[in-house]
Amino acid sequence: TGHPYPFFLAHPLQAELDAFDTLLGAPTEWQIEWKWDGIRAQLVRRADSAWLWSRGEELITERFPELSAMAEALPPGTVLDGEIVVWQDGRVQPFALLQQRIGRKTLNARV
């Protein structure tokens, strides 16, 4: 089936500042990413099916049909874990636009 893998969410590091290099390596070796204001999700592609799951393990595939359609191009066995955001006019749009999809079971052309 298309159940998600456990989500790995950020959490505070419970260590003294002088232990960071030992625990995490030198800051010059760190990689960071922007914290987008979206919906954390996993897209799971298996055989001829794809499922989109929220981090609360709610199936949200039907709320994002365009993502489900794009998943058809991925090879079976692919899992993408990331943030769903509204991308328009070359940039991420406010979370309020994304919220319009969260509670809907069906979508119209406007949403």
N, C-alpha and C positions, 0 to 999 in steps of 0.2 A: 504494500500500500504506500501511499504518499505522505506518511507522517513526517513531521519535521525532526531534525536533530536538536539536541539541547542548544539553546541560545547562550552564547558567551557574552555576558554583559560586563561593562566596565564597573569597577568597584574601587574604593579608596585603598591605597597601599598603607598598611598598618606597620610602618617602620620609621625609624629615625632618619632624618635627612642624610646624615653622614654614612648610612648603610646603602643608599640608593645605588651608587656605582657598583658595589659588590653584588647587589641583588638584580639590578637591571642592566648593567653595563654602562659604559660611558655615554653621556648625553649626546655626543657627536654621532653615536650609532643608533639613536632612537629614531623611530618613524612615527609621525602623528597624522591624523586625518581630521578634517573639519567635522564639527558636530552639527549635522543637518537637522532641521526641525521637521521630521517626517514620521513615518510609521515603520518601525523595525519589522522586517519580514524575511521569510525564507521561501524561495521558489525551488520546489523539488520536482525534478523531471525524471520519470521512470517509465520505461517502455514507451507506450504511445500516449501517456498522460502526463499532466503537469498540475501541481497544486501550489497555491500561494497561502502561506500561513502567517498569522500575526505572532508576535512574541508571546502572547497569551494563549497560543495554540488554538486560535480561532481560524477556521477555514474562510479565507476572504477572496478566493479565486474569482467568484462571480462579480465582485465589486471592482475588479481591475481586469476586464476582458482583454485590453490591449497588451497587458503583461503576459496573460495566458497565451495569447496568439504569438507573441515573440518567443515564448518558451518552446514552441514547436521547432524552432531552428536550432535548439540546443541538443547535444547528443544525450541519449538516455544515460542516467547515472549522474547528471549534473545537479549540483545544489548551489544556489546563489544565496548568500546571506547579506543583507544590507538594508538601507533606508529607502523607502518609497517616498519620493518628493514630486511636486508638480514642477516641471521644467517648461518654461514658456519665455519667449523673447530673449533667449540666451542666458537665462538665470533661473535660480530656484525662486518659486513664488511663495507667498505666505501660507502657513499651515492651514489657515481657515479654508482655503480652496480644497485642500486635501480632506478636511473634515466633512465636506459635503458627501464624500463617498463612504465614510465609515459606517453610518447607520442605514445605508440603502441596500435593499435586496435587488432592486432593478435600477438600471440607469437610463436616463433619457439623453438626447443629443447634447443638451446644455451642460450636463454634468460629465 
